[in-house]
Amino acid sequence: MLNGVQPASPVTQCVARIKSVEEYLNAVNNAFQRICTTTGRCELWYRGQNELNQPSKPVPWDLIPNIARKPRNPLMEVIYLSKFKSYAIPFVQGLPSFPIPNGPAAYWHWLFIMQHYGVPTRILDWSRDALTGLFFALDGRTANDGRPDAAVWILNPVRLNEAFSFHSFVKPGYIPNVDEETFNLYFGPNAEILANKKPAAAIGPLNNPHIVAQKGVFTVFPHDKEITPLNLLPDASNYLLEICVDAASIPLILAQLERYGVTRFTLYPDITEVSRQINLEVQEEGQLPTAALSSIQNIPRL
């Protein structure tokens, strides 16, 4: 039982299947009514997922961090972290925020830089922006790629965190920063394995411009060998739900998002996206001959 609330069933299916941005925003509004039932301010977080159902992965859409996917496990974090530090040190001075050199904060800054560059961690990325979550569910997808519907998970982070008491002077459900001492007692590298195996919602260091642009927030999973996906926890439907996106409607929705200013260029604000953006604009402005356009469309995306 969670703070007097009878455990519900794990989240196993979509609560809505949308075919346009308008339908999606209506589904988000309905989400507030389903998992924001308490009085006062309610904050929702969004995570888009569009993976293929590959044999090496768990059931599609399971909310589990990369390091917990077989054959890895979270206890391997020390290996990934030490290797990343070894190889990354020559490059980190060119990053927007150099890792803090000493203390617990250094650990989290390294871990979030690892997460940003695709090294397996105990972290799952979320966004405070509903349209950003939708974009990431569809990025790289086409209507006829043979893949199933995409999905956007919606989380009530305060309700998830009711399982933890991070401070005696705040109400249960407080969303901490990862640098806070009490957060480290539960989730730091030397934290003891607790009976409560839930992840917690947390605010991370804003140590790269992508996190800022994407309004990035995070769930951090326990430093434990066995991790249960967030959507398979017994009380998951108290704080979590899933919206599915019709696969055939993906081109329409991506076009609508671009119209509203939600693109890779706005969510990845750095020079690595400049070439892609220029090519996209030249193509959409009709400045290329038909033969050249066909050639460019056949070039693999980097």
N, C-alpha and C positions, 0 to 999 in steps of 0.2 A: 504494500500500500504506500502511495506517495503523498505525504502530507494529508492523509485522510481521504485521498481519492482512490477509488477502487481501480486496480490495474485494468487496462483495456487491452484489446488485441493488437499485435504488431501490425504495422502498415504493410499491406500486401498488394494493394491495387490502387488504380487512379481514382480520385474523387471527381475528376472532370477530364474530358478529352477535347482540347481546344483546336480551332482551325484559323484563328486570327488573333491579333493583339487585343482587339476589343473583347473577345471571349476570354482571353487570358486574364485581363484586368478584372473582368467580372468574377472569374474564378478566384483571383486573389482577394477580392472583397468578401467572397463567401468564406475564404480561409480565415479571415479575421473573426467571422461569426462562429467558426468551428473550434478554433484553438486559441482564441483571445476572449474567453468567456468571463474573465475577472474584470472588475471595475478598475478604472485608471488607465494609464498609458500602456499600450502594448506594442512591442517591436517584433517584426517578423524578419527572418533572414531567408535568402534564396540561393539554391544551388542547382545549376543546370548540368545534366549528364546526358551524354549521347553515345556511350560505348557500345561496341558490338558485343554480343553474347559469345565470347571466346571461351574455349575449354579451360584456359588457364585462369579465368576469372570466376568469382562467385556468381550467384544469380544476378541477372542484369539489374542495375540501379541500386544494388546494396550500398549503403553508406558506410564504407569502411576505408581507412587510409591505405595508401599504397604499400606501406611497409608491413601491413597486416595481411596482405594478399599472399597466399601460398605461392612458393615455398618460403617466403620471408616471414619474419615475426618481429614485433617491436623491440625485443631484446637485442636485435642486430643494430639498433640505432647507434650504439657506440662505435661500431665498425664503419658505418656510413659517415658518421660525424668526423671521425679521425681521418678517414681518407679524404673527405671533402676539405677539411682544414689544410691538409698537406698539399693538395693540388690547387686549392683556390687562393692561398695566401699571396701568390704573385699578382693576382688580379683584383683583390678586394679593395685596394686603395682607389681604384677607379670607380667603385660603386657609389651610389648616392649617399650611403650612410655606412661608414666603416664600423665593423663590429666593436662593441665595447670590450676593452681588453681584459677586464677582471670581473669576478663576481657572477651571480646567477644570471644577470641580464645578458652577459656575453653568450651563455648557452642558448638562450632563446633567440638572440639576434642571429647566431650562426644557423640555428634550426630553421628559422624563417627564410633566410637566404637560400638554404638548401631546398626548401619547399618551392621557392620561386624558380629555381633552376632545374626542377624536376628530379631531385634526389629523393628517394623514399623517406618519409617521415611519419610521425603519429598525427599529423595535422590534416584536417579537411577544410578546404576553402569555401566560404560563403560570401554573399554580398548583401548589403542592406538595401540594394536597389532591385526592384522586381524585374525591370526590363533587362538589367545586366544578367540576372539569373536566366532569363529566357534566351538571351543572345548566346550564352555559353552552352545551352542545351542544343543549339542549332548550328554553331560555328563549324564549318567544314562539311556540313551535310548538304545533300541534294535530294530531290524528290524521288529519284529512281535508283538510289544506291543499294537497294535491297535490305536496308536496315529497318528495324522496328521503330515504333514511335519513340520520339525523344521524351524527356521528362524533366520537370522542375520540382525539386523538393522544397517545401516551405517549413521552416522551423520557428517555434516560439522559444527563443534562447533562455528567457527568464524562467519559463516553466521547466525546461530541461534542468536548469541549475538549481531548482528547488531541492534536488537531492543532496546539495552541498551547502555547508555553512562556512563561507569564506571569511566572514568577519562577524564578530559579536555585535557590532554596532550598526549593521545593515540588515534589511529583511532578507529572508531566504529567496534565492533566485537572482541575487546580485551578479552582474556580468563583470568579472575582474579583468585587469590587465595581466598578461602573463608574467610581468616583472614583479608582481606583488608577492610578498613573502608567503602568505597563506595559500596562494595558488601553487607555489612550488612545493608546499607540504603534500599536496595531493598529486601533482603532475610533474614536478621537477625530475631531473635525472636520478636523484637519490631518494625519491618518494617511496614509501613502503607500499606494498601491494595491499589494497583495501578490499573488503568484502564487496563494496560498491564498485562495480566495474564500468559504470557509465562514463562517457566523455563529458566534458564541460564546455560551455560556450565561453569564449574569451576574446579580448581585444589584443592584437599583436602589435609589434613595433612597426611603424610606418617607414620601413627602411628601403623602400623602392617606390618609384612613381606609379607602378602598376597597381599596387595595393590602394593607393590614394584614388586613382582614377576609377577603379572597380568597386570602391567603397567596401574594401575587403575586411571581413571578420572571420572567425575561425572556431571550429570545435577541435579540442585536443583530447586525444584518447589516452587511457592509462598506460603506464610503462609496464605492461604485462605481456606475457607470451601469447595468451589467448585473448582475443578481442571479439566481442559480439557486434555485428553491424548495428548502427544506430536504429535503423528501421525495423530490426528484429527484436529489440528489447520489449519486454512484456507490456510496458505502459506506453509504447511509442505513439499510439494514436492520441494520447493526451497532449502532445506537443509537436506532432509532425504529420504532414500529409503530402501527397504526391499529385501533381497535375501532369497529365500526359499531353503531348503535342502530336497531332496527326501528321504522320510522315509525309503524306502527299501535299500538305499545306505548308511545308517548310519554306519553299521559295517565296511564297506570298508573304509569310511572316517576316522573313529576312528583309524583304523589300520594304515592308512597313517599318521595321526597326531602323533601317537606313534613313528612311524619311524622317524619323523622329530623332536622328542624330546618334543612334546607338550602333557603332561600327567597331571593327578591330582597331582602327586608327584612334578612336576616342578612348578605347579601353586599354590599349597598349601604347601610351604616348612616349615613344622614343624613336630613334632614327632607324631601327630595324624594320619599322612598318612604313617608312616613307616610300620606298620603292613600290611596295604593294599598292599603297594609296594612289600614287601617281599613275600607275598602270590602270587601276580601276577607273580613275577619273577620265583618262584619255579614251578608254573604251566606252564609257557611258556617254561621253560627249560626242561620240560618233566620228572621231577624228582619224580613225584607222580605216584603210581600204578593207573590203570584205575578206580577201585572201589573207591579209596580215592578221586580221581579227581571229580568223579560224586557227591560224598558227599559234597565236598567243594563248588562246583558250585551251590548246592541247599541251601547253607547258605544265609539268607537274608543279604543284604548290610546294614551296620550301617549308 
